[in-house]
Amino acid sequence: MPCPVARSLEEVGEWWSILILRDAFYGLTRFDQFAQSLGIAPNMLTRRLKGLCDAGLLERRLYQERPPRHEYVLTDKGRDFRPVLWTLFAWGNRHLAPEGESVVLTDPETGEAVEPVVVDGRTGRPLAKGVRVVPGPAATPGIRSRFAPRTAI
């Protein structure tokens, strides 16, 4: 499906994949670390790590030869997921934490809580409202018709 949301979900939309990426941002790199942090079955973790490597979000690197052991490190593509994860943090804290925030994003220099927002990279303007989705240059005819202006009857 040529939709960017659908394509993104194909890569990272599975529950465990996002949690593995979260833990990678926390600094975890080794299979046993992920398994302990997540309480995930080894076969499921193996599949998710392979999927994230195949998608180019993580890179599998040998760190010990005997016995062979690998670590999983974020690639540039994986690190580009960071703002998405921080936005999920903020949304979850705002809407899904009636007992209060269990994890807070902070500025590393000041220790002050931060509130992530999505902004236009060219203007710096927040994109919370007033954004419209339109067909792009590679849009299929189906996408173009989906976003064609609607005429009231």
Residue pairs with C-beta under 8 A, 6 or more apart in sequence:
1 7
2 138
2 139
2 140
2 143
3 143
11 17
11 55
11 57
12 18
12 21
12 52
12 55
12 57
12 81
14 48
14 51
16 38
16 40
16 44
16 45
16 48
17 48
17 51
17 52
18 85
18 88
19 38
20 34
20 38
20 45
20 48
20 49
20 52
20 58
20 72
21 52
21 57
21 58
21 74
21 78
21 81
21 85
22 85
23 33
23 34
23 37
23 38
24 58
24 72
24 73
24 74
24 78
25 74
25 82
25 85
26 37
28 34
28 37
29 71
29 72
29 73
30 69
30 71
30 72
31 45
31 46
31 49
31 70
31 72
34 40
34 45
34 49
34 72
35 42
35 45
38 45
40 48
49 58
49 60
49 72
52 58
52 72
52 78
53 59
53 60
53 72
55 77
56 75
56 77
56 78
57 74
57 75
57 77
57 78
57 81
58 72
58 73
58 74
58 75
58 78
59 72
59 73
59 74
59 75
60 70
60 71
60 72
61 70
61 71
61 72
61 73
62 68
62 69
62 70
63 69
63 70
63 71
83 116
83 118
86 105
86 116
87 116
87 118
89 103
89 105
89 116
90 105
90 115
90 116
93 101
93 103
93 104
104 113
105 113
105 114
105 115
105 116
106 112
106 113
106 114
107 113
107 114
117 126
117 127
117 128
118 126
118 127
118 128
119 125
119 126
119 127
120 127
133 147
134 147
135 143
135 144
135 147
139 147
